[in-house]
Amino acid sequence: DFVARYGGEEFVVVLPDTDKVGAVQTAERIRQNYKNHKIKNLTGEGFLQSTCSLGVATLKGSSFATIDEMIEHADKNLYTAKKSGRDRVIAD
């Protein structure tokens, strides 16, 4: 497994031995942990609230011809998550 930055504010998480159910569970854990993480407000008192949206795509059992197609699909799911209210995981 590994995580890499993929663009400005986007990251890719590669889980080579994980099926779709496991990938969605991992994405949901990431979402919840990020949402619950306290981010100190450096310009004031207290903490900042932040959320993240995640798009999931899996190679196993799919019809993607290339890894690039799978990444494009995950990116599409990410934007669907953002457009449908944010702070969610989308996998189809």
N, CA, C and O atoms as a DFTB+ gen file, in Angstrom:
368 C
 N C O
     1  1       0.844      -1.179       0.000
     2  2       0.000       0.000       0.000
     3  2       0.884       1.235       0.000
     4  3       1.960       1.240       0.597
     5  1       0.418       2.292      -0.679
     6  2       1.142       3.555      -0.589
     7  2       0.223       4.719      -0.913
     8  3      -0.822       4.562      -1.544
     9  1       0.647       5.890      -0.459
    10  2      -0.082       7.143      -0.682
    11  2       0.855       8.093      -1.396
    12  3       2.040       8.161      -1.071
    13  1       0.331       8.834      -2.375
    14  2       1.135       9.818      -3.097
    15  2       0.278      11.033      -3.429
    16  3      -0.928      10.924      -3.651
    17  1       0.919      12.174      -3.456
    18  2       0.220      13.384      -3.885
    19  2      -0.030      13.281      -5.385
    20  3       0.842      12.864      -6.146
    21  1      -1.227      13.665      -5.793
    22  2      -1.615      13.549      -7.197
    23  2      -2.322      14.835      -7.583
    24  3      -3.551      14.880      -7.631
    25  1      -1.568      15.865      -7.855
    26  2      -2.159      17.165      -8.158
    27  2      -2.112      18.060      -6.939
    28  3      -1.532      17.707      -5.913
    29  1      -2.729      19.224      -7.062
    30  2      -2.682      20.239      -6.022
    31  2      -3.154      19.780      -4.663
    32  3      -2.371      19.741      -3.714
    33  1      -4.425      19.430      -4.554
    34  2      -5.000      19.022      -3.274
    35  2      -5.493      17.585      -3.308
    36  3      -6.303      17.184      -2.472
    37  1      -5.019      16.821      -4.252
    38  2      -5.485      15.451      -4.404
    39  2      -4.371      14.462      -4.088
    40  3      -3.188      14.726      -4.302
    41  1      -4.792      13.324      -3.574
    42  2      -3.873      12.237      -3.250
    43  2      -4.434      10.956      -3.835
    44  3      -5.644      10.818      -4.017
    45  1      -3.549      10.030      -4.125
    46  2      -3.969       8.712      -4.578
    47  2      -3.499       7.713      -3.522
    48  3      -2.372       7.783      -3.031
    49  1      -4.387       6.791      -3.189
    50  2      -4.068       5.712      -2.253
    51  2      -4.163       4.423      -3.040
    52  3      -5.221       4.103      -3.582
    53  1      -3.081       3.685      -3.111
    54  2      -3.048       2.438      -3.864
    55  2      -3.044       1.279      -2.871
    56  3      -2.170       1.174      -2.010
    57  1      -4.040       0.417      -3.016
    58  2      -4.202      -0.747      -2.143
    59  2      -4.255      -1.990      -3.030
    60  3      -5.342      -2.482      -3.333
    61  1      -3.098      -2.504      -3.449
    62  2      -3.073      -3.557      -4.469
    63  2      -3.756      -4.867      -4.077
    64  3      -4.198      -5.605      -4.958
    65  1      -3.853      -5.170      -2.810
    66  2      -4.457      -6.438      -2.398
    67  2      -5.812      -6.234      -1.733
    68  3      -6.225      -7.038      -0.897
    69  1      -6.510      -5.149      -2.107
    70  2      -7.778      -4.809      -1.472
    71  2      -8.887      -4.765      -2.513
    72  3      -8.732      -4.162      -3.575
    73  1     -10.016      -5.415      -2.197
    74  2     -11.163      -5.390      -3.106
    75  2     -11.973      -4.107      -2.895
    76  3     -11.617      -3.267      -2.067
    77  1     -13.058      -3.968      -3.648
    78  2     -13.855      -2.743      -3.595
    79  2     -14.432      -2.507      -2.199
    80  3     -14.414      -1.378      -1.708
    81  1     -14.934      -3.540      -1.567
    82  2     -15.505      -3.387      -0.221
    83  2     -14.440      -2.869       0.744
    84  3     -14.689      -1.939       1.511
    85  1     -13.263      -3.471       0.702
    86  2     -12.176      -3.039       1.576
    87  2     -11.703      -1.631       1.249
    88  3     -11.353      -0.867       2.149
    89  1     -11.691      -1.284      -0.036
    90  2     -11.262       0.057      -0.444
    91  2     -12.244       1.113       0.063
    92  3     -11.836       2.177       0.528
    93  1     -13.522       0.813      -0.030
    94  2     -14.531       1.753       0.464
    95  2     -14.425       1.882       1.980
    96  3     -14.540       2.987       2.509
    97  1     -14.211       0.786       2.682
    98  2     -14.046       0.839       4.136
    99  2     -12.825       1.677       4.514
   100  3     -12.880       2.474       5.451
   101  1     -11.725       1.495       3.784
   102  2     -10.515       2.277       4.048
   103  2     -10.770       3.751       3.771
   104  3     -10.372       4.608       4.561
   105  1     -11.428       4.055       2.658
   106  2     -11.737       5.445       2.319
   107  2     -12.628       6.072       3.391
   108  3     -12.428       7.229       3.761
   109  1     -13.589       5.334       3.881
   110  2     -14.480       5.849       4.925
   111  2     -13.716       6.108       6.224
   112  3     -13.973       7.096       6.910
   113  1     -12.784       5.228       6.557
   114  2     -11.944       5.457       7.750
   115  2     -11.099       6.717       7.589
   116  3     -10.963       7.509       8.522
   117  1     -10.532       6.893       6.387
   118  2      -9.744       8.105       6.119
   119  2     -10.627       9.333       6.279
   120  3     -10.228      10.303       6.923
   121  1     -11.824       9.302       5.698
   122  2     -12.743      10.434       5.778
   123  2     -13.102      10.772       7.218
   124  3     -13.045      11.935       7.618
   125  1     -13.465       9.774       7.984
   126  2     -13.844       9.997       9.380
   127  2     -12.667      10.508      10.210
   128  3     -12.821      11.449      10.988
   129  1     -11.494       9.894      10.049
   130  2     -10.325      10.330      10.813
   131  2      -9.923      11.753      10.470
   132  3      -9.552      12.526      11.354
   133  1      -9.993      12.103       9.194
   134  2      -9.666      13.470       8.783
   135  2     -10.664      14.454       9.383
   136  3     -10.269      15.495       9.907
   137  1     -11.940      14.134       9.310
   138  2     -12.979      15.016       9.836
   139  2     -12.826      15.214      11.345
   140  3     -13.067      16.311      11.851
   141  1     -12.436      14.187      12.051
   142  2     -12.314      14.253      13.511
   143  2     -10.969      14.788      13.990
   144  3     -10.793      15.029      15.184
   145  1     -10.019      14.976      13.077
   146  2      -8.694      15.475      13.447
   147  2      -8.775      16.961      13.770
   148  3      -9.350      17.740      13.011
   149  1      -8.202      17.340      14.888
   150  2      -8.214      18.750      15.289
   151  2      -7.049      19.472      14.629
   152  3      -5.890      19.091      14.793
   153  1      -7.375      20.518      13.883
   154  2      -6.372      21.322      13.197
   155  2      -6.285      22.649      13.940
   156  3      -7.241      23.424      13.956
   157  1      -5.150      22.901      14.547
   158  2      -4.979      24.117      15.336
   159  2      -5.033      25.349      14.439
   160  3      -4.389      25.406      13.391
   161  1      -5.816      26.331      14.874
   162  2      -5.920      27.599      14.164
   163  2      -4.700      28.446      14.533
   164  3      -4.599      28.926      15.662
   165  1      -3.789      28.628      13.606
   166  2      -2.550      29.354      13.888
   167  2      -2.745      30.865      13.912
   168  3      -1.877      31.587      14.401
   169  1      -3.866      31.353      13.397
   170  2      -4.101      32.797      13.392
   171  2      -5.099      33.218      14.468
   172  3      -5.432      34.397      14.578
   173  1      -5.562      32.289      15.236
   174  2      -6.531      32.598      16.287
   175  2      -6.586      31.467      17.280
   176  3      -5.718      30.594      17.306
   177  1      -7.607      31.493      18.088
   178  2      -7.757      30.435      19.077
   179  2      -8.634      29.321      18.538
   180  3      -9.379      29.502      17.575
   181  1      -8.533      28.196      19.164
   182  2      -9.385      27.079      18.802
   183  2      -8.834      26.264      17.642
   184  3      -7.643      26.287      17.333
   185  1      -9.748      25.549      17.022
   186  2      -9.394      24.622      15.967
   187  2     -10.239      24.876      14.727
   188  3     -11.333      25.433      14.814
   189  1      -9.729      24.468      13.585
   190  2     -10.434      24.575      12.325
   191  2     -11.155      23.268      12.038
   192  3     -10.668      22.194      12.392
   193  1     -12.305      23.356      11.401
   194  2     -13.052      22.177      10.972
   195  2     -12.760      21.945       9.496
   196  3     -12.806      22.888       8.706
   197  1     -12.465      20.728       9.115
   198  2     -12.208      20.419       7.724
   199  2     -12.743      19.031       7.405
   200  3     -12.800      18.160       8.273
   201  1     -13.132      18.835       6.155
   202  2     -13.617      17.535       5.710
   203  2     -12.912      17.176       4.404
   204  3     -12.218      18.003       3.812
   205  1     -13.096      15.951       3.972
   206  2     -12.543      15.534       2.684
   207  2     -13.555      14.664       1.956
   208  3     -14.403      14.012       2.565
   209  1     -13.439      14.675       0.653
   210  2     -14.266      13.840      -0.210
   211  2     -13.348      12.844      -0.904
   212  3     -12.206      13.162      -1.236
   213  1     -13.856      11.640      -1.120
   214  2     -13.029      10.605      -1.721
   215  2     -13.761       9.891      -2.835
   216  3     -14.954       9.603      -2.727
   217  1     -13.039       9.605      -3.913
   218  2     -13.549       8.812      -5.016
   219  2     -12.787       7.505      -5.076
   220  3     -11.559       7.497      -5.004
   221  1     -13.496       6.409      -5.208
   222  2     -12.892       5.078      -5.201
   223  2     -13.127       4.391      -6.535
   224  3     -14.221       4.460      -7.094
   225  1     -12.109       3.737      -7.035
   226  2     -12.221       2.859      -8.203
   227  2     -11.292       1.678      -7.970
   228  3     -10.217       1.828      -7.388
   229  1     -11.706       0.518      -8.424
   230  2     -10.883      -0.677      -8.253
   231  2     -10.629      -1.332      -9.603
   232  3     -11.492      -1.329     -10.481
   233  1      -9.457      -1.884      -9.754
   234  2      -9.071      -2.539     -11.004
   235  2      -9.666      -3.943     -11.087
   236  3     -10.138      -4.367     -12.142
   237  1      -9.639      -4.657      -9.962
   238  2     -10.143      -6.027      -9.947
   239  2     -11.646      -6.053     -10.202
   240  3     -12.404      -5.351      -9.533
   241  1     -12.070      -6.847     -11.151
   242  2     -13.480      -6.981     -11.478
   243  2     -14.029      -5.843     -12.324
   244  3     -15.242      -5.737     -12.504
   245  1     -13.161      -4.997     -12.843
   246  2     -13.617      -3.875     -13.660
   247  2     -13.275      -4.112     -15.130
   248  3     -12.645      -5.107     -15.490
   249  1     -13.701      -3.183     -15.956
   250  2     -13.397      -3.298     -17.387
   251  2     -12.381      -2.241     -17.833
   252  3     -12.279      -1.944     -19.023
   253  1     -11.633      -1.677     -16.887
   254  2     -10.631      -0.680     -17.255
   255  2      -9.515      -1.349     -18.051
   256  3      -9.008      -2.404     -17.672
   257  1      -9.147      -0.722     -19.149
   258  2      -8.066      -1.264     -19.979
   259  2      -6.699      -0.879     -19.434
   260  3      -5.713      -1.581     -19.656
   261  1      -6.645       0.242     -18.718
   262  2      -5.363       0.724     -18.200
   263  2      -5.537       1.283     -16.789
   264  3      -6.651       1.559     -16.343
   265  1      -4.429       1.439     -16.115
   266  2      -4.426       2.083     -14.798
   267  2      -4.920       3.523     -14.934
   268  3      -5.645       4.015     -14.069
   269  1      -4.532       4.198     -16.014
   270  2      -4.967       5.586     -16.225
   271  2      -6.491       5.687     -16.281
   272  3      -7.068       6.638     -15.755
   273  1      -7.141       4.716     -16.913
   274  2      -8.605       4.716     -16.954
   275  2      -9.181       4.571     -15.556
   276  3     -10.168       5.225     -15.219
   277  1      -8.580       3.729     -14.747
   278  2      -9.055       3.538     -13.379
   279  2      -8.893       4.832     -12.578
   280  3      -9.792       5.212     -11.828
   281  1      -7.760       5.505     -12.731
   282  2      -7.532       6.765     -12.023
   283  2      -8.541       7.819     -12.483
   284  3      -9.065       8.573     -11.664
   285  1      -8.811       7.876     -13.767
   286  2      -9.809       8.820     -14.287
   287  2     -11.180       8.539     -13.670
   288  3     -11.924       9.467     -13.354
   289  1     -11.508       7.271     -13.503
   290  2     -12.792       6.905     -12.906
   291  2     -12.840       7.302     -11.432
   292  3     -13.856       7.811     -10.957
   293  1     -11.758       7.074     -10.718
   294  2     -11.696       7.491      -9.310
   295  2     -11.840       9.004      -9.215
   296  3     -12.515       9.509      -8.317
   297  1     -11.210       9.732     -10.136
   298  2     -11.297      11.189     -10.165
   299  2     -12.742      11.631     -10.434
   300  3     -13.226      12.584      -9.823
   301  1     -13.417      10.943     -11.339
   302  2     -14.833      11.236     -11.622
   303  2     -15.663      11.028     -10.357
   304  3     -16.531      11.842     -10.042
   305  1     -15.401       9.951      -9.639
   306  2     -16.121       9.682      -8.391
   307  2     -15.819      10.750      -7.339
   308  3     -16.703      11.140      -6.575
   309  1     -14.580      11.219      -7.301
   310  2     -14.207      12.288      -6.377
   311  2     -15.033      13.540      -6.662
   312  3     -15.583      14.141      -5.739
   313  1     -15.123      13.933      -7.923
   314  2     -15.882      15.132      -8.269
   315  2     -17.375      14.939      -8.028
   316  3     -18.071      15.900      -7.700
   317  1     -17.875      13.728      -8.184
   318  2     -19.267      13.437      -7.839
   319  2     -19.478      13.639      -6.342
   320  3     -20.490      14.204      -5.925
   321  1     -18.527      13.178      -5.536
   322  2     -18.615      13.366      -4.079
   323  2     -18.627      14.849      -3.729
   324  3     -19.395      15.281      -2.869
   325  1     -17.786      15.621      -4.387
   326  2     -17.734      17.062      -4.119
   327  2     -19.042      17.744      -4.518
   328  3     -19.560      18.582      -3.781
   329  1     -19.570      17.381      -5.683
   330  2     -20.781      18.025      -6.200
   331  2     -22.036      17.608      -5.435
   332  3     -23.041      18.319      -5.457
   333  1     -21.985      16.474      -4.769
   334  2     -23.192      15.985      -4.071
   335  2     -23.161      16.272      -2.572
   336  3     -23.848      15.608      -1.795
   337  1     -22.378      17.243      -2.173
   338  2     -22.424      17.678      -0.778
   339  2     -21.119      17.577      -0.021
   340  3     -21.052      18.009       1.129
   341  1     -20.097      17.033      -0.609
   342  2     -18.789      16.897       0.040
   343  2     -18.839      16.003       1.266
   344  3     -19.908      15.544       1.668
   345  1     -17.682      15.759       1.855
   346  2     -17.552      14.944       3.070
   347  2     -18.216      13.584       2.890
   348  3     -19.032      13.156       3.706
   349  1     -17.840      12.911       1.791
   350  2     -18.404      11.587       1.518
   351  2     -17.470      10.766       0.635
   352  3     -16.524      11.287       0.043
   353  1     -17.759       9.488       0.565
   354  2     -17.025       8.544      -0.281
   355  2     -17.975       8.107      -1.393
   356  3     -19.115       7.724      -1.133
   357  1     -17.494       8.168      -2.635
   358  2     -18.280       7.679      -3.771
   359  2     -17.487       6.582      -4.478
   360  3     -16.324       6.764      -4.839
   361  1     -18.140       5.451      -4.663
   362  2     -17.567       4.318      -5.406
   363  2     -18.708       3.691      -6.175
   364  3     -19.757       3.398      -5.603
   365  1     -18.515       3.480      -7.470
   366  2     -19.566       2.811      -8.243
   367  2     -18.999       1.680      -9.041
   368  3     -19.734       0.998      -9.755
